[in-house]
Amino acid sequence: MGLDEFINQLPEDDQSAINYASLPELSRLTGPEASEFGQLWLEWGSERVINIVERMVSLCETQPDVEFEVIYKQGLNHPNSAVRVASLKGLEESEDRALVIPLSKILKSDPAPEVRRAAAIPLAHLSMMAETGKLSMAYRETLENTLYGVLEDEQEIQDVKLKVMEAVSVFAAERLTSHIELAWASGDLKARQSSLFAMGQTSDPRWIEYVIPDLEHDAASVRYEATMAMGELAEEHHLRVMDAPLDDEDLTVQLAAISAVERIGGDVAKAKLELKLASPEPQVVELVQQALQTMKDEEDLDEVVTQEMARSMFGASDTLPGIDTEGYEPAEMEGWENLPDPSEVDDFGTGVTEEAEELGLDRGDPFDIDLPPEDPWDHEENF
């Protein structure tokens, strides 16, 4: 079964129930098929389209092998704002760099504020990719310029700006500091939550003094964000303040505290988590068991690669790690210690430009090429 069969099974009446059992057949449609599907949407009622997109998003959560991104992209152009929001939900964790430009345009110019707000979420994921070096500097600059442009736009509404502040926080620029401080001190509950989230995303320990008091805030939603931020910002000596969230009356805060303590790590963290094994709440016990196992696995991994093993793998200390010296004369190896760090070299000698990289060409190996898909979204000139 494919697209045609799925369409033929749809009842003519928009109000009739749809059999979604065959929905996985729409996974990984080609570009032309998705365009055809997108055109059909325009003939259907918005409610039917929204239901289909939402079912696709739910299906992806339970079946990781299905993928509907090319269909979600069609939904970004739908005249109904709810369809656009539902489609953006499906793209929240997309790693498709070709989305940077169209999503930036949506964030800046979509007439519906709920759509602009929704666009900030996948842009946050793409920003994280840029911050970790998975996107080129050109894309990073586009993301920063777009996000800061909206954040500093006096005409934009607060709800959108708060999501944008969360998205841009991964870049941890000094330019963001005043926005976080203003949101934290504004007295608005949503702004307080967003500011705490942004503090954690920056990984900047300066924010600890803001976060710790909010571990005992009256609102559980604020305590939750403060607890999660501690997992990103705290060191082992801060674990003394984690007793309150570990015993919080709100279950979501307790679960957040377990995750945060695990990320902080260390023997004290392990001891605190072991105490929670006596909790009467099954979810708490299950998450603690998972956290302790993860910590044990990390400890075991640290023990596997000893200094002796490292020396045996890389040779004596006067030999550069990672360089195979077998077959070379000492004279040939002179000056190797002055070779540049590969991570600091912009071009690996393949002759592939940054523009080619943005088209999907892997600069590390000229024979390892991701050909541009037939999906028209992967061509910048179309935007």
N, C-alpha and C positions, 0 to 999 in steps of 0.2 A: 504494500500500500504506500502511496505517496501523496503529494499535494492534491492531485485531481480526485483521488478516491476520498480523501478527507472532506473536500469541498462538496462532493456529490452526496455524502452522508448527512450534510447539514440540512436541517429542516428549513423549508422556505420561510416559515413564519419566525420572525425574530424572537417572539415570545416563547417559542417552544423550547423544551429542554434539549441540550446538546449532549451527545454521547462523547465524553472526553477520553474514552479508553484508547482511541487511536491517535491521541495528541502527540505521543513520542515520534510518530511518523513524520512530523514536521520538523524534527531536529535536524540541524545542519543543512537547511535548504541552500540551494545555490542563489547567487545574487538575482538572476532573472526570475527565479521562482518566488523569492521573497518580494520582489517588485510586483509580481502578479498578485500575490496575496495582499499586499498593501493596497493595491487598486480595488480589490474586492471589498476591503474594509470600508471604503468610502460609500459603498452601496448598502452597507448594513447599519443597523442602529448602533449608537455608541455603546449602549449597555452590553450588547453582544460582544463587541470588540473588547471592552474592558474585562468582561468575564473570561474571554479566551486568553488575554495577556496575563491576567492574574493567575489563571490555572497554569500557564506556562512557568511563571515565576515559582509557584508552589511546587510544581513537578521537579524543577531544577534543584530544589532544596532536598528532595527525597531521592532523586535519581541523578547523581552527578555526571552520568554518562550522556545525558541529553543536553542540548545547547540550542538556544533560540536567539542568539544575539542579532543575527541578520534580520530577524523579524522585529525585534525590539527597535532596531534602527528605523524601520519603516514607520513604527508608531510615533517616533519623534516628530514626524511631519503631519500627524493627524490633526484635524481642526478642533477636536474635542480635547480640552486641557486635561481631563481625567485620564484619557488614553495616553497622553504624553507623560503624565506622572507615572502611570503603571508601567510604561515602557522604560522610563528612567530607573524605576525600581529593579527591573531586570538587568540593567547595565551597571548596577552599583559596584560590582567587583570585577568589571571587565578590565582586561589588561591590553586592550586594543588601543595603541597609541594614535590611530587614525581618528579616534573619538575626541581628542584634545580640542581640536578646532571647532567642530560642530557643537560640542557641549559648552565651550566657552561662549559661543554666539548665543546659545539658548540662555545661559546664565545672565548675559548682559542685556538681552533684548526681548525675551519671550514676554508677551503681555500679561501672562498669568503669574502672580507671585508664587503660587504653590508649585508651579513648574520650575521657576528659577531656583527656588529652594531645593527642589528635588535634584536639579542638575548639579548642585554643589556636592552631593554625596559621591557620585562616580568620579567627579573631579578630585575629591579628596583621595580616593584610591590611586588615581593616576599621579597625584602629587607625591604620594608615598613612594611610588615607583621611581619618580624622577629623583627624589631625595636619596634613594638607595642606588642610584646609578643605572637603573634599568631603562631610562629614557635619555635621549640626547639633551645637551644643554639648550638647544633651540626650543625643545618642548618645555623644558623647565622654565625658561624665560617667559614663554607664552602663558604657562600656568600661573606663575607669580604675578605677571602683569595683569592678567585677567582677574585673579582673585583679589589682589590689592586694589585694583581699580573699582571693583564692586564694593569692597569693604569700606573704602574711603569716599564712596558716592553718597552725598548727603540726601539725595532723593530716594535712595533705596530704603525699603522698610526693614525694621529690626530683625524680623524673623528670618529673612534671607541673609542679612549680614552676619547673624550669629552662626548659621551653617557655613558661611564662607570663612569666618574666623576659624572655625574648627578645621576646615579644609586646608587653609594656608599655614596652620600652626606647625606642620611638619618641617617647614623650612626654617623655623626658629630664628627669624630675623629680628633685629632690634626694633625694626619698624612696627612689629606686632605688639610690643610691650604695652604701649598706652591703650590699645584696644582691649587687651585682656584685663588690664587694671580697671578700666572704665566699666566693663561688663561685670566684673566681680563686685564692684562697689555700687552698682546701679540700684540695688534693692529689688530688682526683677528676678524672679525665681529661674526663669528660662535662661536669662543672661548669666546668672551665677553658675548654672549647670554647664553651659557652653564654655565659660571661662575656665572652669576646672578641667574640662575635657581638653581644651587647648593647652593648658599648663602641662598636662601629662604628655601630650603629643610633642611638645618642645624638648622634652628630656632635660630641661634646664633646672638644676637643683635650687636655683634662686626662688622658685615658686613654692618650695616646701612650707615656708612660713605662712603662706596664704592657704595652703591645702589642709594642714593639720587641724586648725580650728574647725573646719567644716566637716571633720569626721564625726562631730557631735551636733551638727546642725539639726534644727527641728524637722526639716523636710527630708524624708527618706531618699528622694531623688537627688538631693544635693549630697547627702552622705554617700550615696552610691558613686557619684562621679568623683568625689574626693578620695574615696577608697581606691577606685581604679587608678586615679592619678598617682597615688602612693606607690603602686606597683611599677610605675614608670620612673619615678623620681627618687624614691627612698633608698637609703643604704641600710646595712644591717643594724646600725645603732638606732635607727628610727623604729625598729620593730616594737619598742616599748609602747608606742601609741596605737598599735594595731589590735590591742585587746578589746577595745570598745567595738570596732566594726566586726570583729570575729564573733562577738556575742550580741550583735545588734538584733533588735526585735523584728526587723524586716529581713525576710529570708534572702531577698536579692542582694542586700548589703552584705549579709554573711557570706554568700557565695562569691561576691566580688572580693571580699577580704581574703578568702582562701586563695583565690587566683593571684591577688596582689602579694601575699606573703610568699607564695611559691616563687614568684618572679624575683622578689628581693633575695631569697635564698639564704643559705648558711645553716649552721647547727641550731641557732636560736629559732629560726623559722621552722625548721623541721620539728623541734620540740613543741612549738605552739600548735602546729598542725596535728601532731599526734594526740594532743589533748582533745581535739575536736572529734576524734574517732568515737568518743562516748556520747556524741550528740544523738538525741532521739529523732532527729530529722534525717530520713534516708538520703535526700539529695545532698545534704552536707557531708555525710559519711562517704558517699560515693565520690564526690568531688575531692575530698581530702585524700582518699585512697589513690585516686588518679594523680593528684599533685605529688604525693610522697613517692609514687612509682616513677614519675617523671624526674624528680630530684635524684632518686637512686640511679636511674639510667644515666643521668648526666655525670654523677660521681663515678660510675663505672667506666664511662667513656674517658674521663680525665685520667683514670688509673691505667687504662689500656695503653695510651701513648706516653711512655716514660721518657725521661731524658736520654737514657741509654738507647731506647728504640729510635729516638729522633737522630742520635748520632750515627746509629747504624744505617739509617735511611739516607742521611744527608752527608755522611762522611765526617772527617775531622773538622775542627772549628775553623781551619784556614781554607776550607773549601766552601764555595758558595752554595747554600741550599738550593735545590731545584735544578742545578746545572750538572749535566752528565759529563764528567771529565774523562771518561774512558776513551782511550785512543788519541788523546791530545798530549803533545809535548808541553813541559812546563813553560817554555818560551811562548807558546801559543796562548797560554792562559794568562799571561801578564796583562794587567789592565782590566781583567774581567770585573774586579771589584768596583771599577768606576762606571760600569754599565748602568744606564738609567733604570729606575724602577719601572717595570712594565705597566704598573697601574697608573703611572704618571705620563705615559706616552700617549699622545692623542691619536696617532695613526700607527697601526701595527705593521705597516709595511706592505699592506695588500693593495694600496692605491685606491681603496674605497673611501669616498668622501662622506662627510656627515650627511649630505643630502641623500646619498645612496643608503646610508644607514636608516634614515627616516622612512625609506621605501620598504624597509624590511630586510636589507642585506646585512648579513652577519660579518662584522669587520674582523672577527677573530680568524676566520678560515674562508678564503675566497671560494672554496668548493662547497661550503656549508651555507646554502642560500635558501632563504624563505622567499619564494616567488610571490610578488604582490597578488593577492587574491582577486578573483573577478568581482568581488564586492566593490561597488563604486565608492563606498565610504572610505576606502583605503587610498584615495587619490586626492591630495590636498587641493588640486586645482578645481575640484568639484564644489568647494566651499566658498 
